[in-house]
Amino acid sequence: MMQNTYSLVFQPTPEIVAEISVLKERLATKIGWYNSKNSLAHITIGEFVASHEQLAIITKQVTRIADSVSAVPVTLEHYGSYPNGAFFIAPNAISKQALVPIMKRFHKEIRFSITHKSVDPHVSIARKLTADKLIIANELFTSVAMHFLCEAVILRRFDVDAKQFEVIANFNFNGNTKMEVIQTSLF
């Protein structure tokens, strides 16, 4: 049974994806090639490994969850970094407060082992930068203000030849709040 690596992500609008690609190119002209240089802008929810049969089950679960989620506005407003050398754009506190519960809901309600879970929403610019290259990134990029409506979750499959994830499905947030059946008993 062949298995592939998949990821669930929030993806900004095509305009913001293009704008972030330009930022990545600017950084590359200063420091050369780096990890995540060619990755399209996204906010990771989680990654998992699954067979084709398992993916069909997961897809049904993602469809059900996405159907009940409402779109949320997101503002990406500052740069940051992690000790592991990641350099990223982070959302403001209000956007983070809206995204984290959605991320956690996917983690909880997908009945499958998610190998990597993220609850710190951010858009990676670069990964595994040395301390010197992080300094250059922080000097190059000082302010940012990007806005988009997060209205879907994207399913991506890792292409082993291209060494990049490719989008294979889009699940729109429909905001459907169905009445749950509550079992009661009469005394």
Secondary structure as GFF3:
##gff-version 3
##sequence-region A 1 187
A	DSSP	beta_strand	3	10	.	.	.	ID=ss1
A	DSSP	alpha_helix	14	31	.	.	.	ID=ss2
A	DSSP	beta_strand	43	51	.	.	.	ID=ss3
A	DSSP	alpha_helix	52	68	.	.	.	ID=ss4
A	DSSP	beta_strand	72	81	.	.	.	ID=ss5
A	DSSP	beta_strand	87	91	.	.	.	ID=ss6
A	DSSP	alpha_helix	93	109	.	.	.	ID=ss7
A	DSSP	beta_strand	116	117	.	.	.	ID=ss8
A	DSSP	beta_strand	123	126	.	.	.	ID=ss9
A	DSSP	alpha_helix	131	140	.	.	.	ID=ss10
A	DSSP	beta_strand	146	150	.	.	.	ID=ss11
A	DSSP	beta_strand	152	159	.	.	.	ID=ss12
A	DSSP	beta_strand	164	172	.	.	.	ID=ss13
###
